[in-house]
Amino acid sequence: MAESLLFGVAESFIGKLASVAVQEASLSLSVYKDLQEIKKTVSLVKAVLLDAEQKQWQNNELREWLKQIKRVFYDAEDVIDDFECEALRKHVINTSGSIRRKVKCFFSNSNPLVYRFQMAHQIKHIKERFDKVAADRLKFGLQINDSDNRVVKRRELTHSYVIGSDVIGREHDKQKIIDMLLQDSGDSNSLSVIPVVGIGGLGKTTLAKAVFNDKSLDETFPLKMWVCVSDDFELKNLLVKILNAASVSGSSADPNPIHQESFTNLDLEQLQNRLRNVIAGKKFLLVLDDVWNEDRVKWVELKYLIQVGAEESKVLVTTRSHSIAKMMGTNTSYILEGLSLEDSLSVFVKWAFKEEEEKKYPELVEIGKEIVQKCGGLPLALRTLGSSLFLKFDVEEWKFIRDSEIWNLPQKEDDILPGLKLSYDQLPSYLKQCFACFSLFEKNFDFSNFHVSVLWVALGFLPPPSRGKTLEDMNIQFVYELQSRSFLQNFRDFGGGFCGFKLHDLVHDLSLYVARDEFQLLKFHNENILENVLHLSFLKNDLLGLTPVPTGLRTLIFPKGANNEAFLKTLVSRCKFLRVLQLPDSTYESLPRSIGKLKHLRYLNLGKSKELKSLPDSLCKLQNLYTLKLNGCIKLKKLPNGIGNLISLRQLIITTKQYTLPEKEIAKLTCLEILSVNSCDNLETLLLEGIQLSNLKWLGISSCGNLKSMPLHVIPNLEWLFITNCHKLKFSFHNENQIPKLKLKLLSLESLPQLVSFPEWLKGCADTLNTLVIDGCENLDELPEWLSTMICFNRFVVINCPKLLSLPDCFSNLESLLIVDCPELCRRYQPEVGHDWHKISHIKQVNVFFLRSQTSEG
């Protein structure tokens, strides 16, 4: 199925051939003419790929031809990437290498004469293979279409819009379930469990959220807890989720976990005791969403622990399985049916058109009615198909969806919904590659855009950014495009280029389906690693080393806590084409020296490897490396020597025991866009004089207990600044007037007891700041009036600032205000009744909470 990704692969490959680095390298190696001929041949192949992708289902020979092309493309990419690696290596040698090193390089296996011979041979072989597959294309009668005109039309995202669309046609179901929850069970000794059952995509979770958030239940159930279970029904994990849900009870079904306590370090006995203390004698509503567990023993264990609540406490369960509902339920299951045709059309129209716009296109609405009839009343299919047709007014495009052969394919119980597959087919090629990456993560994974952006960048799925844009800008654009097509759910925009989201189970199944053969998530012992897999993720530690991995791997994601050193050494020495290597939470004390041979590597994640003490200096040979994550490596003595040789590095995230960072080496990282320094307790100053990191846009500093200074003048183009738990950091500078005008868009200040008032230098970003977050600044007692004059300032979050008594008088541009656990502010600005409510009532979105007492004030 990964053949559907080929057009994007072809475009990316042609782009590589046109890059300056490859053209210069091909001239110096005398293969320029060969590469130009390959480019012409690839263009001929690319011209028929879109037609071939659509027709492959009716022609096995065509499908096999596409597989051959795919293998040639990937082998060719590795060769071309080698050009770029060599160009970067030469640059480092010429700019920082000694005479001795240059002489040594000549006599090594990388000397120009040997390398030229090797590359000429490989280029010739690739050219022959491309010539063959290009000639074979003629026998399939394919139509030429060398540009992918599928584009994403983005709608404005608003919270109320999404909610309003999701609950269409469910008012009756909602009221019936509320009635069941309020009904006396008749048995004071038994916990009442109400299952909601229906097939995937019907909207069980959306309906349960609507019920959970209904104000009519607040008085009956003072304690409300929402837990997403999915396929993890381990008792300890469930207790942690329930306790976290109890800590934010009263906010919403999707609370922002502002004050969630960390319960993960408690053992099972401690968790049980804590749960009893939290729910004993209280009347609660507990939602267990998306349950897959069929083990009755596990359910009975949990049920026994939560039966200590008050009489008439209720549990609402959503599941696809009637047998699970029968096992857990004490009441008759509520069977959820598909939407009526009328409601289905309303959902479809809501997502396919702007408000009232459908009246201008009656012919499209008529075709839409026929499409709706094929969706079986499933809101998920209606929403994604409607989104795929948003702002498309070509009748033929709508007819293409209506008349697709996919609707006629035999449908088994676990098959991909035709509506979802059609929506995927309508994605532009560049988004198809990005979407496939979701398959490397387990179901119900809580994504941030950073989880996928590092993969997209490292694997070359993002096109080169246009002038004035960064790769991070492209990443967030692609995430928003997928969101606008309704492939992402529970979407939260945190500002500062950071957002979170999840995938519906059926959308995750779709990612597995479209990515199979190339992407693989290994979950069970009886699974074999696919022969041609390029991207491999292990879910459990005991799966490592059971079967050999292909040498052509590009992505390798280890499970948390990896400790198989022999397996790691074998992989590093064999998988020389790796672009992505993730080793989070590992127990390795160091890495093998051979890591320096992974010259294609772009992303290396060693985050939270608490036993890591040292890194080999050979790591600094990875001139292609974009991202290096060393956060949470609390035993790491120092950064490797020569880190300045990582000249492509864009993201550096570190924890180290060093007292100072290597100034001269850091200064060489001129491409650096993101720098995060975490738990560096010995560090006293972040950046010294003489450094200019002009490309740095994002800076995060957290838990650096001895950090005293942070000269902002060395990072003049900084846009996002996060400072957390740095108690000695000074916010006033002797020469504040000399600090250049800042370009900050987001500023987050958290757990800073030394912050009493705002530093004057923040006026320097008066024209750019749009988001300000202040959290846990317990001694901050005043906000400056000039804060309200910032022309772009539209989002303000204030959390746990007990000494803060008032806000500036006039926030004319503010659109969103969140106040949490600030006693006086919560009292004065309580919606509708607070003394100063009138001063902020014009703001579009205002939320005022006092969570510490677990009561909502707004």
N, C-alpha and C positions, 0 to 999 in steps of 0.2 A: 504494500500500500504506500510505502514511502516514495514510490515513483511519482506520486502527486506533488512531491516537493521539488521535482527536477527543474522546472522552469526557473525557480528561485536560485537553484544551484548554478544553472547555466549563466544567469545574469551576474551572479557573484563572481564566477570564474572569469567572465569577460572583463569585468571591472578590475580584477587582479592583473590581467594581462596588460591593461592600459595604465597601471600605476607607474609612477616615475621610477620607483625602486626596481621594479621588474624590467622596465625598458632599459635602464642604465646597466643593470646586471647582464641582460641578454646581449647588449652591444659589446660589453667587455669580454663576454664568453663566446662571442661569434655565433650566437644562436638566434639573433634578432629576426632573421628572415624566416626561420622555422616557426618561431612563435607567432609571427604575423599570419603565416599560412594556417596554423592551428586556429587562430582567432577567426579567420574566414570560415573554416570548416565548422567550428562550434556555432557560429552565427547561423549557418544553414540548418544545423540540427535544432537549434533553439527555435527557429521559425515555425517548426511543426510540432513542438512539444505540447503546446496547449491543446491542440486538436487530438494528439496522441493520448494525452491524459484522459480525455473524455471518452475515447473510443476503446480504451484498453480492455474494458469489461466484456466486450463482445469478441475479442480476438486474443487468444492465448499467445500467439506468435508475436503480436505487437507488444504484449506485456513483457515477454521475455527480452525483446529488443530494448525496451526501456530499462530493464535491469542491467543489461550490458552497458548501456550508456552511463548509467549511474556509477558503475564500477570504474569506468574510464575517467569520468569526471573526478571522482575522489582520488584516484591515483595521480591524476594530473595536478590536482590542487596541492597534493603533498610535494610534488616536484617544484611547482611555482613558489610555494611557501618557502622552500629551501633557498630560492633566490633571495627572498626578503631576509631570511635569517643570515645569509652570508653577507648581504649588504650592511646589516646592523653590526655584525661581528667586525667587519672591516672598519666601520666608523669608530667603534670603541678602540680598536687597536691603533688607528691613525691619530686619534685625539688624546689617548691616555697611555698608549703602550710604549714601553722602552725599546731602544734599538735591539737589545738582547731578545726581547719578546718577539719582535718582528722577524728576526732571523730564525728564531725557534719555530715560528709559525710556518715559515717557508718550507722547512724540512719535516713538518708534521704532515698528517694525512689530509690537512686542509690547504696545502700549498696550491697556488693558482693553476699550475700545469696539470696536477692530478685532478683537481676539482673540475677544470674545463673539460677534460676528457670524459669524466663520469657524467657530467650534466649533458654534454652533447649526445652521449649514448642514450640517456634516459629520454631526452626530448625527441629524439628520432623515433624511439619505440612508442611514445605517447602519440606522436603524429600519425604513425601507421594505424594505431588502434582507432583514432578519431576518423581517419579516412574510411576505414571499413564500416563503422556504424553509420557514417554519413551516407555512404553508398547504399546501405540497406534500407534507408528511409524511403527510397523511391518505390519500393514494392508494396507500400501500404496505402498509397493514394491519399496522403494526408494534406490537409489544407494549410496554407501559410498564414500564420498569425503571430508575428514576432513582438507584439507588445501586449502586456497584460493590462487591460483597461478597467479591471475591477478595482474600484477605489472605495474607501470607507468614508461615508458621509456621517460626520459626528453630530449628535444632538447635544444640547446643553444638558448636563446631568444635575438633577435636583432631587433631594431626598423625597419630597412629597410626590414627585412625579413617579418615582419607582414604586412607592408604596401604593399609590392610587391605581397603578396598572396591575399590580400583582394580585389585588384582592377582588378584582372584578368577578362577579358571579359566585362569590363564596359567602355572602352575608347569611344565607340560610344555614349553610354548614357551620359557620362560626357560631351562630346563636344556638344551634342544637348542641354543640359541644360545650358551650358555656352553661347551658341548662343542665347537662350531665354532670358538670363539675360542681354546680351549686346544689344539686339534688342530694338529699340525705341518703347515705348508702344503706342504712338500716342495720349495720353491724359495727358497733363502736370499737370492737377489738381487731378489726381487719383494716389494712391499708387499701384504699380504693384505687384501682389501676384501670385507666380508660385508654385502650389502644385506638389509634387512627390508622387504618390500613388502606393501601392503594399502590398501584404500580408506580415506577419511577417517572418523574416528570409531571405528576398530577398536581403538585403544589402542597404536599403534606406539611413541609416545613414552613412555608409561607402562611398557611392556614393556622398552624400552631403558634406562630409568632403573633398573628393578629389576635388570637385568643389570649395569649400570654400578656400582651400589652393593653388589653381592654381594661379600662378604668373600673368597670363594674365588678371586677374580681379583687380589687385592691383591699377593700375592707374585709372581705371574707378570708383572704389569704395574705396576712401581713408579711410573710416570707415567701418570695417567689424565686425559683432557681431554674436557670436554663442550662442544660448540658447537652452538647453535641457528642453523641456516643460513637457513631459509625461502627467500624469493625473492631474497636478496642474496648473489650468488656472486662479488662483486668481490674480487679477490685481496687488495688492501690491507686491506679490512674483515675478511676471513677471517683474515688473519695476526694482526690485532689481537685478534680473538676467541680464537684459539688460544693466543696468548701470555698473555692474561688467564686463560684456563682453566688453563694450566700453572702460573700463579702461585698458584692455590688448589687444586691437585691434592691429592687425598686427603681432601677434606672431604665433598662429596656432588655429585650431579648438578645440584643447585640451590644452589650455594654462596652464602653471603652474602659479597659481594666486599669483605671487610674491608681486605685489603692489596693490592688490585689496583693495579698500576702503570698510569699513563696512557701508552699507546703511540700515541695518535692523532696526536701531533705529529711522529712519525717518518716519514721518507719510505720508499718501497718497498724501496730497497736496505738501509737501516738495519733495517727489519723482517725482511728475509730473513736478515741476519747474526745478529740477535738470536734468531730462531727456530732457526737452526743451532746456536747456542751452547746453547740450552735443551734440544733433543731429540737432538743428535748422540750416537750411541752408547748411547742409553737405549732400553729396551724399553717401548713405550708402547701404550696403547689410546686411540684418538681416536674419539669418537662425533660424526658429522655428522648432526644431526637435522633432518628435514623438508626434504629437498633437492628443489628444483624446477628446477635448472639443467640444460638439455639441450645446452649448448655444450661439446663435448668438449675444445676448446682450453683453456678455463678450468680444466677438471678436470685436464688433463695438467700445466698450469702449477703447480697446487697439489700434485699428486701428486709431481712432481719435487722440490719443496722439502721435503716431509716424508719422503722416502725415506732420509734420513740417520740415521734411528733404528736401533736394534739389530735384528738378525735376529728374525723372528717378531713384529715389531710389527704391530698389527692396527687396521683402520678399520672401524667399524660404521656403516652408513648406513641411515637410515629414509626412505622415499619412497613416494608413491602410484603412481609411474610405473614400469612394467616396463622401458620403454626406457632410463630413467635407470639403473635397477639393472643392466641389461645393459652399459651404457656404462662404469659405474664398477666393477662387481664383478669380482673374480678368482675368487670362489667361487660356487657355485650359490646363487641367492637363496633366502632363507627367506620363504615365502609365508604371511602371517598370515591366518587364517580367523576368522569370527565365533565368538562363544561358543556353547557348546551350550545347549539349552533349559534344562537344569538349572542351569548356571552363570549364564545370563541371568536366570533367576528369582531366584537368590541375590543378584545385583547389584541388581536392581529392589527386592526386599524390603528389602535393607540400607538403601536410600535412602528408601523409602516409609514405613517404620515405625521406631519405636524398637526396641531389642534385645528380642527375644522377644515383641514386641507383636502380631505378625502372627497368633499363635495365637488371639488373641481375636476375630479377624475373618476366619473361613474364607471367607465369601462374597466379601469384597474380594480375598482371595488368588486365588480362582477367576477373578474378572474380570481380576486382574493377570496371570494365566497367558495369557489371550487377548491382552492388551495386549503382553506380552512376545513372543509369536509374531510380532507385526507389526513388531518392532524389528530383525529381521534379525541378532540377535547383536551389535549395535553397543553397546559399553559407554557411549559418550557419550550415545546416545539413551536407554538404560536409566536412566542416572544422572539426566539432566535430567527425564525423565518421572516417575521415582520421587520426585525432590525436589519436583516440582510437586504431588504428591499427599500429601506428608508431613503427618501429623496431620489429614488429611481423611478422615472416616469415613462420609460420605454416599454411599450406594450409587449414587445417580443421577449424582453427579459422576464417579465412576469409569466408569460406563456411557457417559457423555458422551465421555470420552476414547476408550474402546474403539470406539464407534460413529461417530466423527467421519468426515465425508466426505473429510477430507484424506488418509486412508490409501488411498483409492481413486483419487486423482488420478494421471494418467500420470507416471512418474518418469524423468527424463533423468539422465545421468551427473552433471551439475553442479548438479542441483536441490537445494533445501533439504531436509534430512531431515524427513519428516513428524513424527517424534517431537520434533524440536527446535521445529518450528513450533507444534505443539500445546502444548509447554511455554511458549513465548512467549505464546500466546493465554491461558494461565492466569495470566499476570502481572497484578497490579493496574494500572489505567490510568496511575497516576503513575510506575510503574517502566518502562512501555513507552516513555514519552517519554525517560526517562533512558538506557535501553538504546540508543535510536536514535543517541545522541551518539557511541557507539563507532565508528560508520561513518565519522566524519571523520578517523580515524587509520588508518595503514597496518597491514597484517597483522604480527603478532609484535611490536607496539608494547608497550614495557614501561611499564605505567600505574602511577601512584600515584593515590590517591583525589583528590589536589589537581588532577590533570589534568582530571578530569571534574567535580569539585565547582564549579570556577569557571564552567564552562559551564552546569551545572544551575542555579546561582544566577542567573547573568546572564540566562538565558533564561526564568526564572520557573518552572522545573520543580519546584522544592522548595516545598512548602506553608509557610505562616508557622509558625515554631517555636512549640511550646506554652510555657507559662510555665516559666522556668528553663532552657530549651533554647536553643541557638544554631543558626544555619544550618549550621555545621560539624557539630553533633551530628546534624542531619537527614541531612547528606551521608554521614557514616560509617554511619548506620543503613541508608540505601539501598544502599550498597556491600555491607554485610553481608547484606542481603536478597537481592541478586543472587548473592552467593556461596552462600547457603544453597539457592538454586535451581540451583546447579551451572552457572551461566553464566560464572563466572570460574574460572581455573585458576592454578596456581603462586602461590597466595595466601600472602602474607607479612604478618603483623601486627607492625609495628615498635614499637608502643606510641605513646603521645602523640597518638592520633587519626590516625596515619599508617600506611598499608598500601600494599602493592604487589601487582600481579597482571597476568596476561595473559589473552588470549582464545584459545581454540582456533580454528583456521582456520575450521572449519565454523560456529562461533558468530559469528565475524566476518562470514562470508558471510551469516548470518542477519540481522545488524545492517544490512548493505547492502541486503538484500531488504526488510526492514520499513520502512526509512527512505527508500527511493528516492522520487524526485519532490521531496522537501523537503530532503534531505541529499545532498551530492555530494562525493566525493573525486576530484579531477581528476588523472589519472595520465598521460594520453597526449595527444599533439598532435592526434590525429584525433578526440578527444572534443569534443562540443559541451556548453556549459553549458546545463543544463535551464532551460526558460522560467520555471517557477514555483519554482525552488529558493530556499530561505530560508537554508540553511546550507552554505557552500562552503569547501572546503579544497584548496589547491594543493600537490601533492607535489614539484614541481620548479620552479626559478626561470624556466626558459625557457618556461613555460606562461603566465606573467603577461602580460596585455595582448594575447593572441592573439585573443580574442573578447570582446565587451562583456558585462558582468555585469548582471543584473537590478537595478533600483533598489530593490526591496523586500528586499534581503538583510538578514538579521539577524546572521549569523555570517560572518566572513571570517578564514581562517587562512592566512597566508603561509608559504611554505617557508623554511627556514633560509637566511640569506645574501641575502635579498631586497634588490634595489638599483634597481628600476625606479621612479624618482621621479615620472615623468609618470603612470604607472599609479596610484600611490598618491594623487596629487593628484586625479585623475579620480574615483577611488573615494570619497574623503572628501567631495568636493563633490556626488556623485550619490546615494550610498547613505545617505540621512539617517536610516534606521531601524535602523542597525547597533546591536546590543547587545554584540557581541563582536568585537574587532579584535586579532589576534595577529600580531606582527611580530618573532618571536624571531631573534636572531643577525643582524639586518639590518645594512646598511652605511650607512644614512641618517645624516646629520649633524644633521638637525633634522626636525620635522614641519611640514606646512603649517598656517598660521594657521586655516584653515577647520576644523581638528579640533574647535574649540570649538562648531561647529554640530551636532555629533553628540550632541544632547541626550539621546538614548535610550541612549547607550553606558554599559554597566555594567562591562565588562572590557577593559582595555588592557594588552597585554603587549609590552614593548620589551626584555625580558630579553636580556642578552649582546650588546646592540647597541654594539659597542666603538668605533664612530666617532661615536656620538651625543654632541654637544657642548652642545646647548641644547634647551629645550622652550619653545614659545610660551606666553605667559601666558594665552592664550585657552583652553588646556587646562583651566584652573581654572573654566571655565563649565560643566563637565560634572558638574552636581550629582547625577546619577544614578549616577555611577561607584562601583562596589563595590570593584574591585580595580585597583591600579596597580602594574605590575611594571617596575622599573628596575634590577634586579640585574645586575651585570656591565657596566654602562654606565660604563666606567672613565674616559672623557673628559668626562662630564657635569659642567659647572662648578657648577651649583646647581639646586635644585628651583625650579619656576616660581613667580613671585610670586602670592600669593593662594591657595596650596594649601589653606588653611583653609576655602575656599569649597566644597571637595569634601565636603560634609556627610554624604553617604551612604557614604563610604569605610570599608570594613571590613578591607581587606587592603592594606598598603603595604610594598613590597619594594624597597629602594633601594640604589644605589651612587652616591656623589657625591663631588666634590673639596672640598666645603664643610668649613670648620673647626668650624662649629656648625650645628645644625639650627635652623630658624626657630621659636623657642619659642612665640611667641604664635599662630602659624598651626597648629602641631601641637596646641596646646591646644584648638583648635576641632573637632578630629576626634574627637568624642565617641562615634562609633559604631565606632571602630577596635577590631578584635578580634585582628588579626594584624599584627605589625610585625617586619620582617626587615631588618637593616642589614648589608651585605656589602661588604668591600673599601673601606671609607671610611677611607683611610690618614691623612687630615688631622684626622679627628674625635677630639677629646680627651674629651668628655663626651657621653653619649647623651641624657639628659633633664635639664633644669635644674629648679631649685626652682620651685614655683608651678604645676606641671602635675599634673593628676589624670586619668589615663587609666583610668577605673574599669571600662571594658568590655574592656580588653586582656587576652586570655587566653593568647596565644602570642607569645613573643619569641625571635628568633634573632639572634645577633651573631657574625659570622665575619670573620676576616682584617682587623680594624681595628687596625693596628699601633701606633697612638698613643693608643688609647682607655684612659683611666685610671680613670674612675668610671662607675658605673651605679646610681644611687639607686633601690633597689627599692621605697622607700616611696611612689613616685608610681604604682606599678602593683600595688595591693593584691590584686587578684583574679587575678593571673597563675597559670596552671595548667601551662604548658609553657615551659621555658627551655632554650635551646641556646646554648652559648658555645664558639666554635672559634677557635683560632689568634689570640688577642688577648694578646700577650706582656706588655703593660704594665698590663693590667687588674688592679686590686686587689680581693681577695676579702674583705678585712677592713675594717670601717667603724668610725669613732671612736665612733659612738653606736649600737652594735648593739642595745642594749636598747630603743631607740626604734623599731626596725623593727617594723611590725605583724605579727601572725601571718600567715604565708604560706599559700597554698592550692595550692602546687606539686604536680602529679601526676607530672610527668616532668622530670628534670634531666639534661642531657647536657653533659659537660665534655670537650673534645677539644683536643689539641695545646696544652697550657697548662703550659710548663716552670716557670713561677713558682709553681705550685700544689704546696706541700709538705705541707700538712695541711688538713683540712676546716675551713671557717669555722664558727664557732659559730652564726651566724644561721640555718644550715640546720635547726637544731632547730625553727625556727618552722613547718616543714611536716611535723612528726612524725605528724600525724593524717591527712595526705593523700597523701604521696609514695608512688607505687607502682612507679615505674621509675627506675633510676639507671644512667647510662652514663658510664664513665670511659675515655677513649681517648687514648693518647699523652701522658699526664701523667708524663713521665720522671723527675721528681724527687719525686713523691708517694711517701712511704715509710711512711705509716700511715693506717689507717682508724679512725675513732672507734668505741668500743664502743656508743655510743648509736645508731649506725646500725641495729643489729640489733633495737632496741626499737620501731622505727617500725611502727605497727599495720597499715598498708596495704601495706607494702613487699613486693612479690612478684616483681619482675624486676630482675636485677642483671647488668650487662655490664662486664667489665674487660678492656681491650685494651692491650697494649704499655705496661705500667707496670713496668719492670724492677726498681725499688727497692722495690716492694711485696712484703713478705715473708710476710704472713699476712692472714687475714680475721678479722673479729670472731667470737667463739666461737659465738654462738647466733643463727641466722636462723630463727626459728620459723615465720614466715609466708611465707618465700621459696618460690616455685614454679618459678622458672627462673633458672639461673645459667650464664653463658657466660664462660670465661676463655681469652684468646687472647694468645700471645706475652708472657707474664709468667713468666720462667724458674723462679723459686722457687715461685710459686703453682702452675704447671703440675706441678712435681715433687711438691709436698706434697699437692695435691688430685687427683692423677691417679686416675681411677675405679678402684676395687677394690684398688689397690696403693699409693696414696699414703699417707704417714704420717698425714695429717690427713683422709683420705677419710671416716672415720667421722663427722666433724663436719658434713659436707654431704650424706651419703648419703641423708638423708630427703627431700631436695629432689626434686620430681617430674622435672624436666628439667635435667640437668647436661651441659654440653659443655666439654671442656678440649682446646684445640688449641695446637700450637706450629707455626704456618704458615711462619715464616721459614726453617725448615729443610725445609719441605714434607713434614713427617711429622706424622701425627696421633697424639695421645697419649690420645685418649678418644673 
